[in-house]
């Protein structure tokens, strides 16, 4: 694949797809320690045919973004939280966590080196950043690798769900996203491999994605495909599901704080029963890639439940979206520690 050329990109019509940018960061773990990493132009990965990532799925990753502000500077949104979440994912898979401070440094190096690919302010585009760790040492027995690769690469992207801030519909799945007490709380590759079939089934039926229910009872909402679910009740409570199987979304926790401190809503994590959707006047999916995607309706069995509208975003969802993106793009004052500049 040829390297991307910033001069040839239509910034106003970005999709959500891979581009081979000029630089990425790579570091190796060997002999019991992390070696000094560096920027490289090589986008290929070389590993043994017996690498644990290929056989036993020893891999985790993060998703985050860099934003161009009105004055032309570049900033990151809560990168320390991504570093900490990857640390936790690594511990779950018995991989040596990359130091959290060095994680943030590596991300900033990649963004700065590819600064020409951070979309201009006002286009709605962002630079999507993908930190990744994989087991690469030759290991044929079922046990952890002794060698690992940590890499960070990036690409400019537009909206994850087509239509942006336009309501889309979801359908509940008979499949489970992750097992109870499994790896649902970690951002590991196997969770996403398992989601491909139910996601494809949903797309073939005309839905944006699937809605997963809890693996124990199939009565409670867990996640919306590759994002977290939230609902706003008729008595103005902002609720997200509470479960040990849910990925701790940085966007979700940010919205919980903004809902309570900026919109004066009561914010909580609690059980959300699929048969109790009538109490919500608005609902949405949230995450780094999705940002906020309003949910028009949910198909569950023979029942199709519509929230605010199938065509228009609800007013509180819109306010939350404007607050969150305003902070990310530097137009709204951020809570202390949420923004880090790339200089």
Secondary structure, DSSP 8 states (H G I E B T S, - for coil): -----GGG--GGG--S-----S-EEEEEEETTEE---EEES-------TTBHHHHH--EEE--EEEEE-TTS-EEEESHHHHHHHHHHHHHHTT-----HHHHHHHHHHHHHHTGGGS--TTS--EEEEEEEEEE-SB--SSS--S-EEEEEEEEEE--SSTTSSS-EEEEE-SS-SS-TTTTTTS-BHHHHHHHHHHHHHHHHTT-SEEEEE-TTTS-BEEEETTEEEEEEETTSEEEEE--TTS---HHHHHHHHHHHHTS--EEEEE--BGGGGGGEEEEEEEETTTEEEEEEEEEETTEEEE-S-SSS--HHHHHHHHHHHHHHTTSS---TTSEEEE-
